[in-house]
Amino acid sequence: MSVNSWRQLIRQAVVQIDLLDLTLHHVLTEPQDVELLAGKAQEGVLVRVLVSHPESAHLTITEAEAEGTHKLAARSTLADQAVQTLQLLNTEAARGIEVRVFVAAGYHSIIRADNQQLISPHLYATPADQSPVIWLRADRQPVLFKQFEDHYQHIWQHAQPVQPTAG
């Protein structure tokens, strides 16, 4: 499965989509990806999005670990931008998308679409686009799939909801 296949998984989802990353910058800056998530929510798919809190120390630590190999800009700025985008998503146009910010070590990304997950562990001083992607299917790796599902749920339960912007 190619790294860009995550969009295909999202398109095929009919029940649930879960996303977790420090900033989800690459998803939330692409209008077609935002529209895809909003469209799935409008179809009745449960869409849950977790990004790191903009003031999380984990963003600072992650940037320091990059050691200049892949500076994206200040990660806290990216997290702020993500939260702003998510606040817009959390309006009537995308009713059904649930958005939360978390404070936890985020050394991986999770993209879940129904009974499939793409897990990308972020390796020390390695650009995210060079990190491996692990493709899990609930029917083929049920124990590991459930472990990541429970992990996401635990973070979700302790995360703070993002409130829609006024207006």
C-alpha positions in Angstrom: 0.0 0.0 0.0 1.4 3.4 -1.0 1.7 6.2 1.5 -0.9 8.2 -0.4 -3.4 5.3 -0.2 -4.7 6.7 3.0 -7.0 8.9 1.0 -8.5 5.8 -0.6 -9.1 4.3 2.8 -10.8 7.4 3.9 -13.0 7.5 0.7 -14.1 3.9 1.4 -15.0 4.4 5.1 -18.6 4.0 5.9 -18.6 3.8 9.7 -15.6 5.5 11.3 -12.5 7.6 10.6 -9.9 8.4 13.3 -6.9 10.6 12.7 -4.1 11.3 15.2 -0.9 13.2 14.7 1.1 16.0 16.3 -0.3 18.6 13.8 -1.9 16.8 10.8 -0.4 19.6 8.9 -0.2 17.7 5.6 -3.9 16.8 5.8 -5.3 20.1 7.1 -3.5 22.3 4.6 -4.9 20.5 1.6 -8.4 21.7 0.8 -9.4 18.5 -1.0 -8.5 16.5 2.2 -10.5 18.8 4.4 -13.5 18.5 2.0 -13.1 14.7 1.9 -13.4 14.6 5.7 -16.3 17.0 5.8 -18.1 15.0 3.1 -17.6 11.8 5.0 -19.0 13.4 8.1 -22.0 14.6 6.2 -22.6 11.1 4.9 -22.9 10.0 8.5 -19.4 8.6 9.1 -18.0 9.2 12.6 -15.0 11.4 12.0 -12.7 12.0 15.0 -9.5 14.1 14.8 -6.8 14.4 17.4 -3.9 16.9 17.2 -1.4 17.9 19.8 -2.2 20.9 21.9 -0.3 23.9 20.4 1.4 24.6 23.8 2.4 20.9 24.3 6.0 20.4 25.3 6.0 17.4 23.0 6.0 19.7 20.0 9.2 21.4 21.3 10.8 18.1 22.0 10.0 16.7 18.6 11.4 19.7 16.9 14.6 19.5 18.9 15.0 15.9 18.0 14.8 16.8 14.3 18.2 18.3 14.7 17.8 20.5 11.6 17.1 17.5 9.3 13.6 18.5 8.6 12.5 21.8 10.1 9.0 22.5 9.0 8.7 25.8 10.8 7.8 26.1 14.4 5.6 23.0 15.2 3.6 25.1 17.7 2.7 27.4 14.8 1.7 24.3 12.8 -0.4 23.1 15.7 -2.0 26.5 16.1 -2.9 26.4 12.3 -4.3 22.9 12.7 -6.5 23.9 15.6 -7.7 27.0 13.6 -8.6 24.7 10.7 -10.3 22.2 13.0 -12.3 25.0 14.6 -13.6 25.8 11.1 -14.3 22.1 10.5 -16.3 22.0 13.7 -18.9 24.4 12.2 -22.2 23.6 10.5 -20.5 23.0 7.2 -18.8 19.9 8.6 -21.2 18.9 11.4 -20.3 15.5 12.6 -16.5 15.9 12.8 -15.4 15.7 16.4 -12.1 17.5 17.1 -9.9 17.3 20.2 -6.4 18.4 21.2 -4.2 16.2 23.4 -1.1 16.4 25.5 0.8 13.2 25.1 4.0 12.0 23.5 3.0 11.7 19.8 5.7 9.7 18.2 3.4 8.1 15.7 0.5 8.9 13.4 -2.7 6.9 13.2 -5.1 6.9 10.3 -8.1 4.6 10.8 -10.8 3.9 8.3 -13.3 1.4 9.5 -11.4 -1.9 10.1 -8.1 -0.7 8.7 -5.4 1.4 10.2 -2.2 3.0 8.9 0.3 3.5 11.7 3.4 5.6 11.1 6.0 5.5 13.9 8.1 8.7 13.8 11.7 7.7 14.0 14.3 9.9 15.7 15.7 12.6 13.4 13.8 11.1 10.5 11.5 13.2 8.3 7.9 12.0 8.6 7.7 11.2 4.9 10.6 8.8 5.4 9.0 7.0 8.3 7.7 3.5 7.8 3.9 2.9 7.5 2.4 -0.2 9.1 -0.9 -1.3 7.5 -3.2 -3.1 10.0 -6.4 -4.9 9.2 -8.7 -6.0 12.0 -9.3 -9.4 10.4 -5.6 -10.1 9.9 -4.0 -8.6 13.0 -6.8 -8.4 15.5 -4.7 -8.1 18.6 -2.5 -5.4 17.3 -5.4 -3.6 15.7 -7.3 -3.6 19.0 -4.2 -2.3 20.9 -4.0 0.7 18.6 -7.7 1.2 18.7 -7.6 1.2 22.6 -4.6 3.5 22.5 -6.5 6.1 20.4 -9.6 5.8 22.5 -7.6 6.4 25.7 -6.1 9.6 24.3 -9.5 10.6 23.0 -11.1 10.3 26.4 -8.4 12.6 27.9 -8.3 15.1 25.1 -9.9 18.5 25.2 -12.7 19.3 22.6 -11.9 22.1 20.2 -14.7 24.7 20.2 -15.9 26.1 16.9 -14.9 29.7 16.1 -17.5 32.3 16.8 -19.2 33.7 13.7 
